[in-house]
Amino acid sequence: MNLKFVLGSTLLVSGLFAAIPVVHADTVMLEKTDVRAIRAPERGLNMSQVESRFGAPQAKLPPAGGDTPLHPVINRWQYDGFTVYFEKNIVIHSVRDGA
């Protein structure tokens, strides 16, 4: 093999590797939260049960939906740290703030 060819090929391959950008990655650590540890109303309670167990909400947001039988009225009550969603007057979800 020709020495010029070998040296030229080596320089060409070296140049190609030098042109490849170096990739860096950051590691993001998220705080692990046990959502079961948050005391919030469970599914199936009615509004009066929620109010007797958790007190009056900080805010009762305007109802949404109710325009057709396929879109029932959804009520939302805000408490300190979570929001309770009702379909008509039954709890369907309790969502932690910032979730």
C-alpha positions in Angstrom: 0.0 0.0 0.0 1.1 3.5 -0.7 2.2 5.4 2.4 0.7 8.6 1.2 -2.7 6.9 0.8 -2.6 5.4 4.3 -1.6 8.8 5.8 -4.2 10.6 3.8 -6.9 8.1 4.7 -6.0 8.3 8.4 -6.1 12.1 8.3 -9.5 12.0 6.5 -11.0 9.6 9.0 -9.6 11.7 11.9 -11.1 14.8 10.4 -14.5 13.2 10.1 -14.5 12.2 13.8 -13.4 15.7 14.8 -16.4 17.1 12.9 -18.9 15.1 15.0 -20.3 17.2 17.8 -20.0 16.1 21.3 -23.3 15.5 23.0 -23.9 16.3 26.7 -27.0 15.4 28.7 -28.3 16.8 31.9 -29.9 14.7 34.6 -33.1 16.0 36.1 -34.1 14.7 39.5 -37.7 14.9 40.3 -39.1 14.7 43.9 -41.0 11.5 44.4 -44.4 12.2 46.0 -46.7 9.5 47.3 -50.1 10.8 46.0 -51.9 8.5 48.4 -50.4 10.4 51.3 -52.5 13.5 50.4 -55.7 13.5 52.3 -58.4 14.3 49.7 -62.0 13.1 49.0 -62.3 9.7 47.4 -64.4 8.9 44.4 -68.1 8.3 45.1 -68.7 10.7 47.9 -71.4 13.3 47.5 -71.0 17.1 48.1 -72.5 17.0 51.6 -70.1 14.2 52.6 -67.1 16.1 51.2 -68.1 19.3 53.0 -68.7 17.5 56.3 -65.3 15.7 56.2 -63.2 18.4 54.7 -65.0 21.6 55.6 -66.2 24.3 53.3 -64.1 24.8 50.2 -61.9 27.9 49.7 -63.7 28.4 46.4 -66.6 26.9 44.4 -65.8 27.4 40.7 -68.5 28.0 38.1 -70.0 24.7 36.8 -69.0 23.5 33.4 -70.8 21.3 30.9 -74.5 20.4 31.2 -75.3 21.5 27.7 -76.3 17.9 26.6 -77.0 14.6 28.3 -73.6 13.5 27.1 -71.9 16.4 28.8 -73.1 16.3 32.5 -72.5 19.3 34.8 -69.0 19.3 36.3 -68.6 21.2 39.5 -65.1 22.0 41.0 -64.3 22.9 44.6 -60.9 24.2 45.5 -59.3 23.3 48.8 -55.8 24.1 50.1 -53.6 21.8 48.1 -56.2 20.0 45.9 -59.3 20.5 43.7 -62.3 18.2 43.8 -64.3 17.4 40.6 -67.9 16.4 40.9 -70.1 15.0 38.2 -73.4 16.5 39.2 -72.9 16.1 43.0 -70.7 13.0 43.1 -66.9 13.1 43.4 -65.2 11.8 40.2 -61.6 13.0 40.9 -59.5 14.8 43.5 -56.4 16.4 41.9 -53.4 17.7 43.9 -52.5 21.3 43.0 -49.6 21.4 40.6 -50.1 17.8 39.4 
